[in-house]
Amino acid sequence: MYRFGYIVVSVAVAVLSVSAAEAQTAKSLFLKSDGKQVTKIFSESGDEYSTVGHHGPAVENAYMALRIYFNDSGAIDVYSKTGRGMELEKFGWYPSEQEQESLGLGCDEYKVGNTVGLGGIALWDGEKEVRLTATEGRMAQVGDTRKGCFAEIISYGVPYKGDMVDIRVRVDVTYKTRNAKVTAEELSGKKVQFLTGVNYHEGFSVNSGEEYIWVWGVHPADVSASPCPVGAGMFFRKSAFGAPEKTDDMVRIISRPASKVTTEIVSASTKEAELNSPGRFKAYMTK
């Protein structure tokens, strides 16, 4: 069904839950206009950042929620949690301060800015970053897997080095780990160079090694009235990427030419019970 230049493909999906003894996962995708959970939304314009709930498809595990922006940025953003319950479908990305205090809900503590955020995806043409400009439309999808759920964005007709490529950015969460898996893929098998990494702000601790990146600090106040320190990290294979490079606002890695790459991302904050300090987060990232 067409609605103002986009197509809603499927409605009324259930959020996955598992035994209370285990970590849980959930997914969420809906239009702000009606709030109904759906499995797919296609946009001819490629930009439904303002019309889709939490600005794009989202997934959640017991430790964090992640959304992929429904625009050219390819950015992945983080919702920091304090408890292990599922929050996205009922409370959205922006619970009130009262809900945070009385119900122990998380908050949007992470600021992506002009970067790809935590593990988001752009391309690299050998000299500069290439955003995922979708000239033939963009598809957002969510769904369940055997061990969790996923959210993804497919950008069709992205101009790249004199050619057109179709790029999928997918985030998978499972009930077995706090890490999320990010997969970037050129759908026809063409080899490209993917750019990803972890963003940071002034005053952060910034660290990287052969196969990890982690940062810790307070993001500039945005939605949260009293932002707290947040950790963000990435695991990657050195066989697939070059060495980490520190820029003014992120630690980035650029892949060797490939049609598909994967990384793992993780986030934590001082409000949670486990990785609630830079020392604990460092130990987790470097173990």
C-alpha positions, 0 to 999 in steps of 0.5 A, a space after each residue: 500500500 502506498 503512503 506518501 512515497 513509501 510502502 508498508 509491506 507487512 503489519 502486526 508482528 509480535 515481539 520475540 521473548 524467551 524464558 525470563 532466565 535468559 537474556 531477551 531480544 526484541 525488534 521494532 519498526 513502525 510509522 509514527 502516523 499509526 504506531 503499528 508494528 510492521 516487518 518492512 517499509 520501502 521508501 522511493 525517496 530513501 529518507 524516512 528518518 522523520 516518519 519512521 519510529 525511532 528513525 529506523 528499524 531497531 533491535 534490542 537485547 538485555 543490555 542495549 538497543 540499536 537503531 539504523 537510521 533510515 537515511 543516507 548516513 548508514 549510522 547505527 545509534 545506541 539506546 543505553 539500558 539499566 535493566 534487562 527487560 524489553 523496552 523498545 515496543 512499549 516505551 520507544 526510544 525516548 521514555 520520560 524522565 519520570 518513567 526512567 526514574 520510576 521504572 528504571 528505564 534506559 535512555 538515549 545517551 549516545 550522540 552519533 553526530 555526523 558519523 556512522 556512530 557505533 559500527 554503522 556503514 559507509 563506503 570508501 572510494 580510496 580517498 574519501 568516505 562515500 555515504 549510502 545515497 540510495 538513488 533507487 529506494 531504500 528498504 527497512 526490515 526487521 524479523 526473528 531468527 532462531 536465536 534472536 532477531 535482526 534489523 536491516 536497511 538495504 540501500 539500492 542504487 548507491 553511486 560508487 566509483 562510477 558504478 551502482 551498488 546495492 548495500 545491505 546493513 544488518 544488525 543481529 542480536 541473540 539471547 546468548 551474548 551482549 554483543 550485536 553482529 553487524 553485517 555489511 554486504 553488496 548484494 550482487 557480490 561486487 567488491 567494495 571497500 566498507 568504512 565503519 568504526 566507533 565515534 567519540 567526543 571531546 574528553 573521551 578515553 579512546 583505545 584501539 588494538 589489532 582487532 578491537 576499538 573501544 571508547 568511554 565518555 559522556 556524549 553531549 547532552 541531547 535527549 538525556 537531561 543528565 547524560 552519563 558516561 557510556 562505553 562503545 566498542 567494536 571487535 573486527 578481524 584484522 584479516 578483513 580490515 586495515 589498522 584503526 585510524 583516529 580522526 577528529 570524531 571517530 576511530 575508523 577502519 576501512 575494509 580490504 575489497 570485499 562483497 561482505 564484512 562482519 563486525 561485532 559491537 557492544 555498548 555499556 554505561 555507568 547506569 548498568 550493573 556489569 560493565 559500569 566503569 571504564 576499567 570493566 569495559 576495557 577488561 571486556 574489550 581486551 580479554 
